Amino acid sequence: PTRIRRMKYLQPLLAKNASLLEVGCSSGFMLFPLAEASHDCVGIEPSGVFSEYVKHRGLSVYESLDQLQQLVPATQFDVILHFFVLEHIADPKAFLEAQLALLKPGGKIIFEIPNAADPLYSVYDIPAFERFYWSVAHPWYFSESSLHYLLGQIGRPYEILRDQRYDLSNHMVWARDGRPGGMGRFTVALGSELEENYKQALVRAGKCDTLVGVISNE
């Protein structure tokens, strides 16, 4: 489901046989199907366990952006991806600017981050979720306005998209039990149409749980 949801906004931005770099590629679950679709895929992954697995599956993986630039100094990409990485970075502006240096003219950076306006916090104000959500591992939590501020400093055209990962069932379990794990729990009873309409209502209101940034190297 995660891959399918991401491909909704990723696929329209991919040219045929695009060169892709995913920063923080983990086990490669996003890169492998893209490679199978004839895209040229490279990963950045500091975890040795994950990087060895991805290499074993035939993709090039580097420990960091610096290592990639040192070992393949002339390389450039059509698209650079990262999912739930930016909020972990101490200097997000420098992080994005380093990626722009690796983009071809007209290339794009596409990233996904948590939205500080998550409805479980901003609408329902569930104390258990608040204790679960805020983490010292995240130097940053972005709202739409603060993400606009950051991307405005980059000096390239950009777009911010809204998305909602978790469904009404998940939110009902949080409200009832104060814990995660409710995805799809009541979908049979509620119906998939209601679940989807609920997500889209949150997206329209800007009270969704996820933001997607697209930066163009133009």
Steps between C-alpha positions, in 0.01 A plus 500: 500500500783745578664445163169535314418824683841650422483400136186716464709816518832353388402331171380816318840662565709216357623512143565175316825332614567770759809496721391489866675546833321412823655644816430266790392210279476251790432151361443635149126434499438817297802463269457137392169547314633821345808312378275228361318775307832579323602799710869530594491488882764585761461509879649679800477290816724527810375174650742223403235229532261672260768622258652153466158355427429760231844445345435126503185570298710676237468873571779747574487634856718758676535584868443874454462777243864593565616146419297496180651832387851382585473166320287612204567876477328563167178314575166681472141386531160579353325444833617487862262345753481476876217395727482605868866603501498881499357528853810311626748745343656774716548738206220429251587793272859380451371143456269603215762725339748211494241299307437782254869476407434140392195580285500532124349822359124460528539223757288474814536425869194325641470446874240401755486618863257493793265797524496674838126553442435124532127474585558276801684797651347809336135386485446229762776596746551141622755507788629149428571598141683813606731295721551255210552763229763746625847345485850621587614322183330777301678837520218642287124470469363680196166663443396610154599860580842408641568273202410791268752711692776239465441432130474872428859535622621238252429730205352242263140444386319268737162350580356362825244221480283366780436133570336290771653162587279378782130426475192559715538153651847590625372824652210322670742256666719788615194673649368180662819323611771768492730294279593446132418197290144560383553527124208331326351374827146618421519536122267206435235665717563858391568434132808597303320800347447657842862431596622673182257792536622552856862515380415746225307724741810523721716577195265781392501645851880489522469281809665201333792300639746530211655768280676436168751750368607524135797724413589563133856573390412778259 
